[in-house]
Amino acid sequence: MELLELIDISKQFHVRSGGRRATLSAVDHVSLTVRPGTTLGVVGESGCGKSTLARVIVGLHLADDGEMIFDGKQVLAGKRRTPTELKRMQMVFQDPSSALNPRATISESIGFPLQVQGTPKAVIADRVAKVMHDVGLPAAYASHYPHQLSGGQRQRVNIARALALQPKLVVLDEAVSALDKSIQAQVLNLLSDLQEEYGLTYVFISHDLNVVRYISDDVAVMYLGQVVESGSAQELYDNPKHPYTQLLLSSVPTLDPAQSTRDEPVDSIDSTEIPSPIDPPSGCRFRTRCPFAMDVCAQTAPPRITIADDRTVACHLYADSALPLPHSQEV
């Protein structure tokens, strides 16, 4: 049984563009599942809807359409979360500094969610001490303020605050992107240890494909608000199917000299011209950058096709009337 299931989740924003009101479709009919005790990585270019999806999951944005099933209970679009539901899912944000109150001590920041829930002071003190220990923060830091800590230490505080309420699901939105590479590795290893110790389930949002591959069990690839491919991390990275997934993986830098002259997996893909999410292309949203685009791509949005166990791809190339990508075009 899945811990989290998203069914046709959509979220729109009303914005002004060129002096007129317009509708930006940030998340468009997204369906995903997350198994207990695993990590789902969500990747894509900036503006693809990853962070909006994260905020919809935890209730910071209310979905316009669709439903969510969390731990066996249904959460309808537009419905605010109950305090119990909020306790069981927490979020760690990208900027560790702005996520903390500069006037609150570390112990106050970590204990504040417990205080809001009406937890006794003695229990708060014990819980704060435990989670600080578990994330590798010395007890003496309890009286420190955020500006007295490094970026990595501040992010450990944010992780500790998320753990204080003993959630089942933690959504991490670019949680290591603001950190140095060496600190990133430490925090990623910490997250893996905490997942095992606390029995946590993660939704890990990132633009760093190497980080996502390291920490994720499953991966979903988003493009202009839609999921274009999903599956196990190993299968998706070893054999990407959607042309957009291939484009993303071809852009990953490598330090291996043997792969430094690696050929592009898909010739003539335009990697710079990204359509506006306010006025996306008709049919398949990736067709304006895809060298395999067909007439049907402009006319009909491709359905998500199951091509293997827990492996889906939204591309007309994999419909019954079309052939899969040639083997030479695969990474």
Summary of the structure (lengths in Angstrom):
residues: 331
radius of gyration: 21.0
end to end distance: 32.7
largest distance: 66.4
contacts: 1044
relative contact order: 0.14
helix: 36%
strand: 24%
